[in-house]
Amino acid sequence: MELFGNYLMAFIETGGLFAPILFISFHLLRPLFFLPVVFICISGGILFGAVAGTLYSIIGITLSSIIFYFIITWMPKSFNKLVRVKKKMIGQNSELTTSQITLLRLVPFIHFHLLSLCLIEISANFKDYTKSSLLSNIPLAFVYTSIGGWISNLTPFHIFVFLTALLPFIYILRRKEIIINWQEFFQVGIKSKHSSI
C-alpha cells in the first residue's frame, strides 16, 4: 500500500498547475486506499512546502470530513452501529469535547473518521459540525505538514514520550459533566438498597 501511495504522490508531483487539485482529491480518495491522514499531510509538506501544504491539507481533510458527514447520515443503520462501537470503546455516557478530539487527531493510530463520528454526536447541526471539523483539522494539518519530516524520523521512544505527554491534556480538556439516565440511576439505587437489607 505504501508503494501505491508513493506512486500516487509522484503522479501528483508531475501534475503541474493541477497538482493542488490532485492533492486535495487524493485526500478525498484516501479512505478507499486505506492510507493514513498523516502520510498524506507529510507528503503535502514535501511536495508544496509547509504553508501551501498545510492549506491544501486543511481543505482536503475538511472536505473529506464533510463527505463522511453526508454518507454516514444517509445511512442511519451504519451510523447507529458505529455509535455502538464507539460507546464500547470510549464508554457509554462519555462524550469527547472538540478540544479533546483536536488532540486525539494528532495521535496517528486513532481512526480519523471515528473522531469525525464523535464530532457529529456533539454538534447541533451541519454548520456546527463543519466549523468544529475545520478547527480540529487545522492542528493536524499544521503539525504533520510542517514538522512531519522531523516527526517521521523520531525513534519509537520519542513517539511514546510525545503520546504520553498528550494524555494529561486530553484528561484536562474532558467534559466536566456526567449524564446518567433515570433508569440507570434508580436501578443502581434499588440494587444498593436491596444489598443493604
Secondary structure, 3 states (H helix, E strand, C coil): CHHHHHHHHHHHHCCHHHHHHHHHHHHHHHHHHCCCHHHHHHHHHHHHCHHHHHHHHHHHHHHHHHHHHHHHHHCHHHHHHHHHHHHHHHCCCCCCCHHHHHHHCCCCCCCHHHHHHHHHHHCCCHHHHHHHHHHHHHHHHHHHHHCHHHHHCCCHHHHHHHHHHHHHHHHHCCCCCCCCCHHHHHHHHHHHHHHHC
